[in-house]
Every structure is written in C-alpha cells, then in structure tokens.
Amino acid sequence: MCCAENATQGNRTSKKDVKYKNETTVSKDCSFLRYCSGMAMASLFSLTYVVAPVWMFVAVVYLIMSPFSQDAWLFAFPVFLSMIIDPPQMPWILNHMAPVLDYFQYEDIMETSNDEIFDMVNNKKKRIIFAATPHGVFSYGALCRAIAEPYEMKVLKTAVAPGVQYVPFVRN
C-alpha cells in the first residue's frame, strides 16, 4: 500500500496519547493517482444526491406522460425497487475505499479505544455519540470513520436525518 500501512485504518491519535493496536498512519504525501481515486469515490456519494431527485422527478413525469410505455416503467423500476427494499449493510465495500482517507487527509482523534467502545455498546448497552466533521446532509466525516474502523465497528447502526431515510436511492 502506497499511502497506508493498512488500507482500512486512518491516522489515529488520542488525547491520552495511548497507542491502540489498530493505529496506522496515512501519509500526507500520497500519490496523485490515489488522491484522484479517493476524490472520485467521494464524488460518487455526492453525485447520488444530485442524480436521485432528478431521476425520481423524470420517472414520475415519464410515467404520467406514458403510463402504458414499457420504457417508462423500466426507467421508474429502480425508484420503486429502492422504495421497497431495505438499505443493505455493506461493510465489506468500505475496505476498498481507503483512498478516500487520503483525499480528505483523515485523522481520527479518540478518547477511548475501539475495544472499549465496542464493549460499551454490546455489553453495557450504552449509547455512543460520534461527532464527525464535515457534516451535512451526507457526512464525509462519518464515511471516513466507517472506512478507517475495524469490521466490528462498521456494522454499528448509525442515525441519519429522517428525510434521508425515505428518499429512494439516497437511503440505500
């Protein structure tokens, strides 16, 4: 790996200066190709927020204008499919998205280790709030954290804005 000792881990520091077993360093001198691939991966998520509303609007208009057209129903099919299926959990895909960490020059500052967090969530049944920036409708900070963390942390459920939960494509 050119920019990371382990492609699934970010640059992690702690206020207590504790070294955790998952700690790795993402180089700020990443190759241009890796930087561009990270930008492309992050841009795909942004593109969803632009394409999805347009696709849904055009699909509805197309169905209204041509309700008996097979093409109209084929065009609208992904919208309907996205509305009825539950959003899939795909933590394995995050393992291939390490260049996003280099693009954002991601750094993870933690007060507790992943093991302690996992223990609190699973054994003590405590709720944990992770603060991440930048944060907006789509949180790239949360995406970077999901990429950088071990598998056990990737399957934790997260909270999102209620509007996101009901918009086809975006919720998936």
GIQUI-V591270 format. One record per residue. N is the residue number from 1. SS is DSSP state (A for helix, B for strand, O for the rest). PSI is psi in degrees with one decimal (* if undefined). Layout:
n/ss/psi
N/SS/PSI
N/SS/PSI
This chain:
n/ss/psi
1/O/131.4
2/O/-32.5
3/O/-5.6
4/B/141.8
5/O/-35.4
6/O/120.9
7/O/-14.5
8/O/10.1
9/O/144.6
10/O/-179.4
11/B/114.6
12/B/127.2
13/B/162.9
14/B/147.9
15/O/-25.3
16/O/0.2
17/O/39.0
18/O/133.3
19/O/121.0
20/O/156.9
21/O/-20.7
22/O/5.9
23/O/131.5
24/B/171.3
25/O/130.3
26/B/123.9
27/O/139.3
28/O/-12.6
29/O/53.0
30/O/153.9
31/O/154.3
32/A/-38.4
33/A/-42.9
34/A/-39.5
35/A/-45.8
36/A/-36.7
37/A/-35.4
38/A/-40.1
39/A/-41.6
40/A/-42.5
41/A/-44.4
42/A/-35.9
43/A/-29.4
44/A/-37.2
45/A/-41.1
46/A/-38.1
47/A/-34.0
48/A/-38.6
49/A/-17.6
50/A/-45.7
51/A/-40.7
52/A/-50.0
53/A/-38.9
54/A/-45.6
55/A/-45.6
56/A/-42.4
57/A/-47.6
58/A/-38.9
59/A/-43.0
60/A/-45.6
61/A/-42.9
62/A/-41.4
63/A/-36.3
64/A/-41.2
65/A/-34.5
66/O/71.1
67/O/-18.1
68/O/5.8
69/O/130.6
70/A/-36.2
71/A/-39.7
72/A/-42.8
73/A/-36.1
74/A/-37.8
75/A/-37.0
76/A/-15.3
77/A/-46.6
78/A/-33.0
79/A/-47.9
80/A/-40.5
81/A/-43.5
82/A/-28.6
83/A/-32.1
84/A/-22.5
85/O/150.0
86/O/147.5
87/O/128.8
88/O/147.4
89/O/117.2
90/O/63.6
91/A/-23.4
92/A/-30.1
93/A/-26.6
94/A/-25.7
95/O/-21.6
96/O/5.5
97/O/23.1
98/O/-31.3
99/A/-21.8
100/A/-35.2
101/A/-39.1
102/A/-38.3
103/A/-44.9
104/A/-1.5
105/O/56.0
106/O/137.0
107/B/133.2
108/B/117.2
109/B/117.5
110/B/144.7
111/O/-20.4
112/O/157.9
113/O/164.1
114/A/-37.8
115/A/-42.5
116/A/-41.0
117/A/-46.3
118/A/-39.6
119/A/-42.6
120/A/-41.6
121/A/-44.5
122/A/-44.7
123/O/-41.9
124/O/-6.0
125/O/41.8
126/O/153.6
127/O/138.6
128/O/139.7
129/O/124.1
130/O/124.6
131/O/130.9
132/O/143.9
133/O/151.4
134/O/150.4
135/O/132.9
136/O/-145.8
137/O/-42.0
138/O/124.1
139/O/107.2
140/A/-26.8
141/A/-42.6
142/A/-37.2
143/A/-46.1
144/A/-40.9
145/A/-41.5
146/A/-37.1
147/A/-40.5
148/A/-18.5
149/O/159.4
150/O/164.3
151/A/-40.9
152/A/-33.3
153/A/-25.4
154/A/-23.1
155/O/0.4
156/O/138.0
157/O/143.4
158/O/160.3
159/O/143.0
160/O/168.1
161/O/139.9
162/A/-34.9
163/A/-34.9
164/A/-32.5
165/A/-20.8
166/A/-3.7
167/O/119.0
168/O/153.1
169/O/-54.8
170/O/-41.0
171/O/-22.3
172/O/*
